[in-house]
């Protein structure tokens, strides 16, 4: 009998573009009607108002939860998720940082 195969994993870039369109992640949305730029919420991990909803897009990639081994406290895990996300963005060579509002007090985000 042929070996059973798992469904192929969706690559990061197509997954991210679908996620932006889906409205599933709070703050992740298109910023222009032609769908050429989108924003990603980017709260610093040290903020006291960071919620799990603010981090959800960083925890999921390609439709699957990232497996990350916890090292240290909560902040280090959040930093690892964000680092993985940032590296995946860069590795596609499809996305360019257009605006960095990550230090904006009331609405920290980045536009790609």
N, C-alpha and C positions, 0 to 999 in steps of 0.2 A: 504494500500500500504506500502511496506517496506520502511524504512527510507533510504534516500540517504547518502552514506558514501563518505567522501573525500578519495583520494588516501592516503595510509599510508605514513607517513614521513620516508624518508630514514635516517637510523641511521648515526651518524657522521663518524665513521670509514670507512664504505663502500663509503660514499659520498666523503670523503677526498681522498681515494685511486683512485676513478674515476676522481676526479678533477686533481690529479697529472698527470694522464695519458692523460687527455683531452687537455692539453696545453691552456686551457681557461684563466688561471691566470698567468700574467707575473712573471717569476722568480720561479714559483712552478713547479718543475720537478724532475724526477728520477735522482739520482747521480750514480747509478750502474745499469749495464745492466740486472741483475737478478731481478731488481725491489724490492730490499730489503732495500733501503735507498732513501730518497728524501729530497729535500731542500725547505725551506719556506723563502721567502724574509722577513727580519725582521728589517726594518728601525725604528729607534727611533722616536717617535712622535715629538720631539723637532727639528728634522732636517729641514732645510729650503727647502730641495729638495724632501720632501715627497709629492707624488701625489696620487690622488684617485686610480690610478691603483695599487699602492703599498699596498693599504689597502683592495682591493676588496675581497681577499680570507678571510679576517677576518670579512667582512660584511655579507657573505653568509655562511649558514651552512645547511647541509642536503638539498641543492637545493633551499632553501628559504632564503629570506633576514631576518636577525635578527631584531627584533623589539627592539630598544633600546631608552629609553627616554633620551633626551639630558639634561645633567646637566652641567652647566658651559659652557666653551668654546669648540672649536673644538677638542683640545687635549684630553679633558676628554672623549669625545665620542670615539675617536680612541683608547684610552687606554682601554675602556670598551669592545670594539670589540676584542681587542687582549687578554684581560683577559678571555673573554668567550671562545675564540678559545683555549687558553692555558689550561683552565680547562677541555674543551671537550677532548683535546688530552690526558690529564692525566687520566680522568675518564674511558677511554676505556681500559687502561692498555695494549694496543697493541703497543704503540709507546714509544720509548726511545730516549732521546736527545743524539745524538752521537757526535755532534760538535756544538759549539756555536761561530759563527763568527758575532754575532749581533753588535759588536763594531768595526768591520772591516769598515774602512772609505769608500772604494769605492764599496764594495759589501756586505752589511750586510745581513746575513742569518743564519738560523739554519738548521742542518741536523738531521733528525729523522730516 
